[in-house]
């Protein structure tokens, strides 16, 4: 099993790896292949922090800590002050004077790329050893997982910014340094994004596009061997990198057929899909692509410089395009999931079922005002008058557990006091009883130093008791929500009804109750006074008739009433202070319910938006292959009946036997997330904020939806269907429509670059001949050739019909997938001059270097100073070639003069019988053989010299000088000969030619005199 390490750099790379991981998850769920690993490097953690974007239907696909390397920035001023102490940086920083402005710039105090490639390199260099450690760690993990040693490194980066573009060369060289090319087990493939023509990016100082061209210059030079980067670890000096990369895919956001995609959202998915298919998705294509990427399908020899035959323009560059026609299983799966999730959220929000629609977005009609006033409800919530006055306990502990209501307390106490009072002499019974009752009220009530002290103490516990009441109410409310009895909207109405009842009825009634009790207290006191009078009037006769006992019993009841009433008044006074505390807690509870309700409502909106954005494709007809249809512009061309999907989903939505159990599973799952000890709205709002709540619903509802979809009859199934079977039903017998379909798919599967036909058609010395190699792979579903052999034949014929002569068409069969056909275009073995984008980027690069700060701009654009003289990406034009040869011929005039003066240039006869000057070679017998002919006159002979003539002339002169012109006298004789030639030319040559020869002669004579 081949190992693959996906290394991405910068924001562009981060988006690609995220899209790649989503694709892997969608295909394998939690059983990710063990032969793929990831390393993401960036100057910030912005992409990593977008947690919701690293999720698929509620499941996180985020990279682990060991898969992410944040490039830590340094202080430039500090580093430059002691640059010798940083061997990995000092070799390439260049002239320190060019950095002064950036060092003094607040933004330049830290190296974070800043859209300048050399700053990006400094940033990478400061973290190079950490990168190498992370690289080694990921490779070892791969090799340990699969027990295979081979690794293909896939390196992705954008070339427009500072970090990705500035580090791409070093990433490649550090990988190759650790895993050399002479070991065929290690392959490096690059995927680089070329800056788009127009951008919303801050193109400060025009570095954005210039960066792209500078990076291409360096990648090309690295491939040809012209660039030797300094080792940013500081250990090896300049590196000679053998086979730095096998191939470099270049791409932008517009394909060769003029289709533009969003570079922030669509393009990363396209790149990720391409890498996925060639690494994991399609085993058969891996070997085919390896052959193409290695240049085995053509001539990988670079284009040579016309004069020196040195490799100048690498042909290790490729591009790609990918298009799929498929039953959009992921989209259908998501459509089902989001509909189920919306139903679950609506149940939680309103819990209002209507048979024709399912759970709807409107509340039930419930009379909560009557409900919250029910005696048993108030008693259960500890909101009855006896709880508010503490006649009964709100907080239960060892002490309060023994409390009795005020009425029973005073009844029992007075009954207890009666025998004690009767131990006194008869006439003192009432006084004794009064003293005992007073002591109970002032000192002993509930063992709390009397009633007054009891309530004083409890005033300190008001908040705790209010919280307990809120806890009981919240627990009951949450349970009603969890059980599906009431919705969160209902609970909001219920809590508001309760708060309103407490505030308008209970709180306002307390003063009335106190006034009423005060009147009853006066009556009790009056009765006690009358009993005292009657007690004092008792004589012997009355005593014998048990009159004393009757009055005593009456007084017991009167005293009992007095102290009960007094305690109740004290309780009501306490309640008057206690109720506002309760209202405060209930207001807080209401706020939590409102927050939870808002969360549910927000999630409903999210699900609604997700539903609306899915399965909206135009119904497929036999005309769907016409040019007017936008469906082919989509990366995945959806081939299905969206109306049938929606009809089945509507049926699920309004089936109570479906939605009842599935929404119950959602509530059960939420309970598990919170834990049985945290079933309250505070913990719900803390643990399940909008994104987390939506994620949880998505996870559960996906399971619910997939289970129900599997139970559908085969003819109704939405997932797991074969796209070939569907295509056959649609196109069988309609050959022209099938050809139109194939043609459109091939058109929109073009490579994501624009090709410059003018450059491709150029010919000449050192140039490649003809177009780049183009291969179109058509990957069919597994077993399709066997199961649908006749239709597959028709389909292949449709693709062959649309194939141009410049493209090689290959049909492969996928290992697993049945629901899609994949078209993958790969163009290979082309120099960068073939791309329209290269020419545009060159123009932007040159414009940037024409500004006043050109020297500093060159420094910032390139990773090191010797990059300035790198090979040109474009072959010289005819005019440039003419200028080059003119300069070479001018330079060769000196050797022509010397050769003539040395007797090496003689008049000879050509084969055609014409007399012309020629460079002669004198053999051992003195015979003069012409090496090459020139013009008949010396003044015009330099004008016909070729590169080969110039080289032969130089060699002949140098040999003759070494053999015959070492001595001083010989050099003087040579000078005289030159002077004579010039004097003769003065009469024969044109003024221009004479000046050229004269200038050369002066230089030669001065040189010869210096040698003497």
NUKOL-364029 format. One record per residue (C-alpha): residue in three letters; x, y, z. Coordinates in steps of 0.05 Angstrom, whole numbers, plus 5000, padded with zeros to 4 digits. Each point is the difference from the previous one (the first is absolute). Layout:
BEGIN
ALAXYZ
...
end
This chain:
BEGIN
UNK500050005000
UNK503150664978
UNK501150525054
UNK498050734988
UNK501950615041
UNK496050624984
UNK504150625018
UNK496450664993
UNK502650705011
UNK496450665012
UNK492650164997
UNK498949684932
UNK503149365024
UNK495750015063
UNK493650034959
UNK502449424956
UNK501749545058
UNK493250155033
UNK496349834935
UNK504249384992
UNK498449765071
UNK492650124988
UNK500349564938
UNK503649455038
UNK494850035056
UNK494249984951
UNK502749374970
UNK502849645061
UNK496650335059
UNK504149875063
UNK504249444966
UNK505050464965
UNK505349644958
UNK506649915038
UNK504350154939
UNK498550754999
UNK502950515048
UNK499950765003
UNK504650575018
UNK497350714997
UNK504750595010
UNK497850725004
UNK501950665033
UNK493450025037
UNK494849525027
UNK494150374966
UNK497949424956
UNK500849515057
UNK495650425046
UNK494049964954
UNK497349405038
UNK493249964966
UNK503349984932
UNK503949385022
UNK493549615009
UNK495849544957
UNK492849925025
UNK502150115072
UNK506449584998
UNK506750355009
UNK505349864948
UNK505050495030
UNK507549874996
UNK503549785063
UNK505450415034
UNK505549584969
UNK497350164931
UNK500550755006
UNK506450425004
UNK499050745014
UNK505950404975
UNK502050425059
UNK502050714981
UNK506350355023
UNK501950715012
UNK503850224938
UNK503950555034
UNK502649525052
UNK501849484948
UNK503650484955
UNK503950305057
UNK503349325011
UNK499149704930
UNK506549595006
UNK496849605056
UNK494649754951
UNK503749564949
UNK493649784967
UNK498250724983
UNK506450404993
UNK501949694933
UNK493950244963
UNK497650655032
UNK504150424952
UNK501950735012
UNK497850205070
UNK498950714976
UNK494249774957
UNK496449765063
UNK500450645041
UNK493050254980
UNK496849345017
UNK503749935065
UNK497550695021
UNK493049854975
UNK495549785058
UNK497349444955
UNK507049794982
UNK502049915072
UNK497649294994
UNK501049554939
UNK493249764978
UNK501049984925
UNK496850684989
UNK499049814926
UNK507550024991
UNK503249354981
UNK506850105033
UNK496650185065
UNK495949374993
UNK506549624992
UNK502950325063
UNK493849775037
UNK500749304974
UNK507549985014
UNK498650195072
UNK495849375005
UNK503749544952
UNK502449515052
UNK493049955029
UNK497449864930
UNK505249454990
UNK498249685066
UNK492650024983
UNK501549724931
UNK504049425028
UNK494549865051
UNK494649964947
UNK504249564954
UNK501649525057
UNK492649965019
UNK498249834928
UNK505349474994
UNK498149705067
UNK492649994981
UNK500949634934
UNK506749655009
UNK501950304933
UNK505950474991
UNK498050374936
UNK497050705008
UNK497250494949
UNK500350725025
UNK494450444974
UNK501850735013
UNK494650534991
UNK501050765003
UNK497750654969
UNK505350414965
UNK497150705011
UNK501250125074
UNK506250025043
UNK499849385043
UNK497949454951
UNK503750294940
UNK506150195040
UNK500849315031
UNK498249544942
UNK507349934975
UNK502649845070
UNK494449515015
UNK502049624938
UNK507450025013
UNK499249805073
UNK495749414981
UNK504949794946
UNK505950105048
UNK496849515049
UNK497149534947
UNK504850014940
UNK498049874928
UNK504949434991
UNK495349605043
UNK494249884952
UNK495349905058
UNK499350755011
UNK496050414950
UNK498650755007
UNK494150314964
UNK498250735004
UNK493350344991
UNK500850754995
UNK494650534992
UNK501550564951
UNK497350685018
UNK493550164966
UNK499650614954
UNK495450395046
UNK499749945075
UNK497050325061
UNK506549875038
UNK503950605024
UNK505050024942
UNK504450495037
UNK505850254958
UNK497949514945
UNK503749415032
UNK494049534992
UNK500949844926
UNK507550134999
UNK500849485055
UNK496849494955
UNK504950114943
UNK506050025046
UNK497949335030
UNK499149704930
UNK507050244981
UNK502949665060
UNK496049354993
UNK502349954928
UNK507250155018
UNK499749495057
UNK497649474951
UNK505550154949
UNK505450045052
UNK501450744990
UNK497850185071
UNK504049765060
UNK496150235062
UNK503650135065
UNK498549495053
UNK495350375048
UNK502249545057
UNK507050314994
UNK503349334996
UNK502049894927
UNK500950664963
UNK497150014930
UNK496449364980
UNK500549654933
UNK493249664996
UNK499649384956
UNK492949914971
UNK496850495049
UNK493049804977
UNK497149494953
UNK494650464976
UNK497050685016
UNK492550104988
UNK498250724987
UNK492950255003
UNK495850625008
UNK492650155008
UNK498350004926
UNK500349394955
UNK502149974928
UNK492850034978
UNK498750665035
UNK496549725061
UNK501550415062
UNK499249725070
UNK500250335069
UNK507149945024
UNK498150025074
UNK494749454999
UNK499549624935
UNK507349964978
UNK502749685065
UNK494649464992
UNK502049884927
UNK507449935018
UNK498449565060
UNK495549574957
UNK505549914948
UNK505249815053
UNK495049545034
UNK498449624936
UNK507349894983
UNK502149805070
UNK494249635032
UNK493850004957
UNK502449654937
UNK505549495006
UNK500349874925
UNK501650724983
UNK505950045048
UNK504649604954
UNK497650374938
UNK501250675031
UNK506749805028
UNK502249854929
UNK497550684977
UNK502950385059
UNK506749664989
UNK500150224927
UNK499849284974
UNK494550194950
UNK504550464960
UNK506650385000
UNK501450335067
UNK506550324975
UNK499950745017
UNK500450544948
UNK507150234989
UNK503350684993
UNK501450114926
UNK507250215011
UNK502549565056
UNK495649384998
UNK498950075075
UNK493349785027
UNK495850635005
UNK492649845002
UNK497649395038
UNK494449574972
UNK498349695067
UNK493750425004
UNK492949734996
UNK492850235009
UNK493549655013
UNK492550044995
UNK494849565031
UNK492549924990
UNK495149505028
UNK493049814979
UNK496749645057
UNK494049875043
UNK501650545052
UNK499849525059
UNK503250485049
UNK495250554981
UNK494049525006
UNK502749745066
UNK500650715026
UNK493150194973
UNK496949415038
UNK504050165063
UNK498450745001
UNK492549864990
UNK500149515057
UNK504050495042
UNK495150564985
UNK494249565021
UNK503649835065
UNK501550745012
UNK492850204986
UNK497649485050
UNK504750305052
UNK497950714980
UNK492449944993
UNK498149265007
UNK494050124956
UNK498349414955
UNK495450084940
UNK498649384960
UNK500750324931
UNK506750335017
UNK503449675059
UNK502850455055
UNK498550714980
UNK502950685016
UNK494250265042
UNK498149895073
UNK494349605031
UNK494450375038
UNK500849845074
UNK497150385060
UNK506250075043
UNK497050555043
UNK495149515031
UNK505249455003
UNK505150395042
UNK494750195052
UNK498149295016
UNK501049865074
UNK503749344989
UNK504650334950
UNK501850585047
UNK501049505057
UNK504549574957
UNK504350614982
UNK500450235073
UNK496050624980
UNK494049895045
UNK498750515055
UNK502349515053
UNK506749944963
UNK500750754987
UNK498850145074
UNK504449415021
UNK494249675035
UNK502949414961
UNK507349944982
UNK502950184932
UNK506949745014
UNK499849325032
UNK505449825051
UNK500249635066
UNK497050595037
UNK494650214950
UNK497949284989
UNK497050025071
UNK496250654988
UNK492550025007
UNK495450504969
UNK498650625042
UNK493049755017
UNK502249315022
UNK506250285034
UNK495950465046
UNK494549495010
UNK505049485023
UNK503950495041
UNK493950255038
UNK497649295011
UNK507049855027
UNK499850625044
UNK493249855031
UNK502249465049
UNK506250405017
UNK495750615017
UNK495349575041
UNK505749805045
UNK499250685031
UNK494550195048
UNK493550084962
UNK499650755000
UNK507050044968
UNK498549524942
UNK498750544948
UNK505950435021
UNK504549394997
UNK497149834932
UNK501350714975
UNK507249985024
UNK501249334965
UNK496950254935
UNK503850655002
UNK506549635013
UNK498649554940
UNK498750604957
UNK505950425023
UNK505249475015
UNK498549284979
UNK496350014934
UNK503149464955
UNK506150035045
UNK501750664967
UNK499750505059
UNK492750164985
UNK495850194941
UNK503250674987
UNK507149725002
UNK497849414957
UNK497750464944
UNK506150455008
UNK504349394989
UNK495949774941
UNK500650674967
UNK507349834990
UNK497949364964
UNK495050334953
UNK504449934938
UNK501649285013
UNK492749845011
UNK498050384937
UNK505249604962
UNK497049365027
UNK493150214976
UNK503050174932
UNK503649334999
UNK493649615012
UNK496250394947
UNK505849954950
UNK500649255012
UNK492649904987
UNK500050454939
UNK506149664970
UNK497049325012
UNK493750214964
UNK504450244942
UNK504249375000
UNK493949555000
UNK496950384943
UNK494050225042
UNK501350744989
UNK504250404951
UNK505250535018
UNK495050524974
UNK494749715047
UNK504850035059
UNK501450724984
UNK492650165004
UNK499349585063
UNK505750345037
UNK497350684980
UNK493049815024
UNK503049785066
UNK504250635008
UNK493950434984
UNK495749625050
UNK505250075056
UNK501150734985
UNK492750224990
UNK496349535046
UNK504449695054
UNK504550605014
UNK494350515000
UNK495649565044
UNK505149965056
UNK498350695029
UNK492649834999
UNK501449365037
UNK504250365051
UNK494350515012
UNK495049445008
UNK504349635049
UNK501250625041
UNK492450055009
UNK499849275021
UNK505750125047
UNK496150565034
UNK494049555007
UNK504449465031
UNK502850515049
UNK493150245017
UNK497749295013
UNK506149895045
UNK498250645039
UNK492849765009
UNK502449325022
UNK504750345050
UNK494150405028
UNK495749385006
UNK505849625031
UNK500650535054
UNK492549955016
UNK500149255014
UNK497549855071
UNK499649365041
UNK493249814972
UNK502250134928
UNK506349615012
UNK495949415025
UNK496050024935
UNK506649944958
UNK499450714976
UNK507650095009
UNK501549424954
UNK495350284947
UNK503250695001
UNK507049705001
UNK498549594937
UNK497150614967
UNK506150405018
UNK504649454972
UNK496550064933
UNK500250765002
UNK507550025016
UNK501249474947
UNK496450444949
UNK503750625022
UNK507049704991
UNK498149634937
UNK497550654970
UNK506050395024
UNK504649474970
UNK496150024935
UNK500650754998
UNK507549945009
UNK499949474946
UNK496350464953
UNK504850565014
UNK505649514982
UNK496349794938
UNK499450724979
UNK507750024996
UNK500749284976
UNK495550044939
UNK504450524964
UNK505949535008
UNK495949454969
UNK497950464943
UNK507350174988
UNK501749264994
UNK494149864956
UNK501950594956
UNK506949674993
UNK496749344984
UNK495750364948
UNK506350294970
UNK503049314994
UNK493649744968
UNK500150594951
UNK507249854984
UNK498649264988
UNK493950194959
UNK504350474959
UNK505149454989
UNK494749524976
UNK497150544955
UNK506950164971
UNK501249274986
UNK493249954965
UNK502250574955
UNK506749664987
UNK496649354981
UNK495050384957
UNK505650354962
UNK503649344991
UNK493749674974
UNK498750574951
UNK507149964973
UNK499549254984
UNK496349584950
UNK497850604959
UNK502949754934
UNK496250054936
UNK496449364982
UNK504349594952
UNK497049944930
UNK502649784933
UNK501750734986
UNK504550075061
UNK506249944958
UNK498850654963
UNK504850585007
UNK494850445035
UNK499849575063
UNK504450225058
UNK499949325032
UNK506649814967
UNK503550595033
UNK499249655067
UNK506049595023
UNK495349415011
UNK494849954945
UNK493949745038
UNK496249454964
UNK493749845038
UNK492750205010
UNK499850535052
UNK492450015001
UNK499949265020
UNK504950145057
UNK495650565025
UNK493649594995
UNK503049445043
UNK502650505050
UNK493150335005
UNK497049325013
UNK505049885056
UNK498750695030
UNK492549905007
UNK500249285025
UNK499150035076
UNK502349285005
UNK506650234971
UNK500850685033
UNK497649805069
UNK505449485013
UNK505550394963
UNK498850645039
UNK499949595065
UNK506949734981
UNK502450714992
UNK497550195070
UNK503249375028
UNK506650184967
UNK499850705028
UNK498949715070
UNK506249564991
UNK504150604978
UNK497950405061
UNK500349435050
UNK494449825049
UNK502750485053
UNK500050604952
UNK493049994973
UNK498750755004
UNK499850594954
UNK506450315026
UNK504149394982
UNK496249924935
UNK501950724980
UNK507149905023
UNK501249324969
UNK495650054938
UNK500850684970
UNK497550104929
UNK505549634962
UNK500849445051
UNK492449915003
UNK499449984924
UNK505849514997
UNK496749535050
UNK493350014963
UNK503649874934
UNK503649405028
UNK493849675028
UNK495450194943
UNK504949734948
UNK499749325035
UNK492450045002
UNK499350214928
UNK504949494973
UNK496549445038
UNK493350194971
UNK502850094930
UNK502749295002
UNK493049745017
UNK497250294936
UNK498049524945
UNK505549914947
UNK496250414948
UNK499650585049
UNK507249985026
UNK503650674995
UNK507049775018
UNK504549434978
UNK497350014929
UNK504249884937
UNK500850614955
UNK501049564938
UNK493349685011
UNK496750695004
UNK503850264939
UNK497849384961
UNK492750125017
UNK500650724978
UNK504449954937
UNK499249304974
UNK498250044926
UNK501750744995
UNK507249994974
UNK500250744982
UNK497750225069
UNK505349555031
UNK505350304956
UNK497850705019
UNK500549815074
UNK507049724991
UNK502250614961
UNK497650475054
UNK503449605055
UNK506650004961
UNK499550744988
UNK499050185072
UNK505449515024
UNK505450454972
UNK506450165037
UNK499950595048
UNK504950424961
UNK499650394934
UNK504749774945
UNK503550504955
UNK499449734929
UNK505250494974
UNK505249725046
UNK498049284987
UNK500650094924
UNK506950325003
UNK505749604971
UNK507450104997
UNK506649795031
UNK499249795072
UNK492350014998
UNK495349425011
UNK496049804940
UNK492449925003
UNK495050035055
UNK500849715069
UNK497849295014
UNK492649965017
UNK496449415031
UNK492749945018
UNK498249455048
UNK492749785003
UNK499149605064
UNK493749574998
UNK496449695060
UNK502349315023
UNK497349394963
UNK496650464949
UNK503549674941
UNK497349335022
UNK493050205022
UNK498450524946
UNK504649784943
UNK495650244942
UNK498750695029
UNK507350085022
UNK501949884928
UNK495350554978
UNK502850465054
UNK507249884980
UNK498250134928
UNK496950675021
UNK506650215033
UNK504149754941
UNK495550404953
UNK501750655037
UNK507549865008
UNK504950454963
UNK506349734967
UNK504350355053
UNK497249625059
UNK501049285023
UNK493649695027
UNK500349455053
UNK494349635033
UNK500949725070
UNK495349675049
UNK499550235073
UNK501249545059
UNK494050195042
UNK495450564979
UNK493849834960
UNK496650685000
UNK504750424958
UNK504250064937
UNK506450405007
UNK503550374943
UNK507150205015
UNK504250404951
UNK507550045008
UNK504550424956
UNK507449865010
UNK507050134974
UNK499450734985
UNK504550605016
UNK496850575039
UNK500250444938
UNK494149604974
UNK495450335051
UNK496350654988
UNK500550155074
UNK507649974997
UNK500250564949
UNK495250435041
UNK503949885064
UNK506550174964
UNK497150674979
UNK497950155072
UNK506949795025
UNK503550464951
UNK495350585017
UNK501749905074
UNK507450024984
UNK499350654961
UNK498150405063
UNK504850445039
UNK501549455051
UNK501849474949
UNK506349765036
UNK496349885066
UNK494049714963
UNK504649494965
UNK502849815068
UNK493249905031
UNK497249634940
UNK505449464999
UNK502449535053
UNK507450174990
UNK504250504960
UNK502649514948
UNK492849894976
UNK500450644960
UNK503749664942
UNK495749384995
UNK498149714932
UNK494450364965
UNK493449634996
UNK499150244928
UNK504449854940
UNK503050624970
UNK496250354944
UNK502850074930
UNK502150715017
UNK503149785065
UNK503749444963
UNK502450514948
UNK502450465056
UNK503549425034
UNK503749784937
UNK501750724984
UNK503350085068
UNK503749344992
UNK502550204931
UNK502350675025
UNK503849645055
UNK502949524949
UNK503150574959
UNK506149995046
UNK501349264985
UNK498750134925
UNK505450545001
UNK504849565037
UNK498849414954
UNK501150444939
UNK506450295030
UNK502549305018
UNK498849764928
UNK494349555020
UNK495150364954
UNK501549924927
UNK496350094934
UNK497649334976
UNK495549744946
UNK493449705017
UNK497249374969
UNK495750454957
UNK506250364974
UNK499350645039
UNK505950325035
UNK498650155074
UNK503950105064
UNK500349365042
UNK502849785066
UNK505449504980
UNK503149425036
UNK507349874982
UNK502149275003
UNK507049715012
UNK501650064927
UNK498250734996
UNK493649904962
UNK494450485016
UNK493049705006
UNK494150475009
UNK496149895065
UNK494350464981
UNK498950554949
UNK498050735013
UNK499250594953
UNK504750204945
UNK501950635039
UNK502650035072
UNK495550595017
UNK493849584986
UNK502549325024
UNK498050115073
UNK492750094978
UNK499349284977
UNK503149645059
UNK495749465033
UNK500449775072
UNK504149414977
UNK504650454958
UNK501150455059
UNK501949425045
UNK504849704948
UNK503150684988
UNK501250095075
UNK503049315007
UNK504750104940
UNK502550685025
UNK501249755071
UNK504049404976
UNK504250434953
UNK501550505055
UNK502349455047
UNK504549694947
UNK502950584960
UNK498750665036
UNK502949945070
UNK506350394986
UNK500250765006
UNK502550104930
UNK494549574971
UNK494850405037
UNK503050654972
UNK499849714930
UNK492849815012
UNK498350715021
UNK503250284937
UNK496049514957
UNK493650235033
UNK501850734987
UNK501349854927
UNK493349654993
UNK496350595031
UNK503550494954
UNK497949604940
UNK492849955027
UNK499750755006
UNK500150054925
UNK495549404985
UNK494849945056
UNK493950425016
UNK500650505056
UNK496049555047
UNK504049374985
UNK506550385005
UNK498150265069
UNK498349295024
UNK506749734976
UNK503950605026
UNK497049955070
UNK501649265002
UNK507050134975
UNK501450525054
UNK497849525054
UNK504349444971
UNK506250434994
UNK499250255071
UNK499249295024
UNK506249774962
UNK504050595028
UNK497749835072
UNK502349284990
UNK506950254982
end
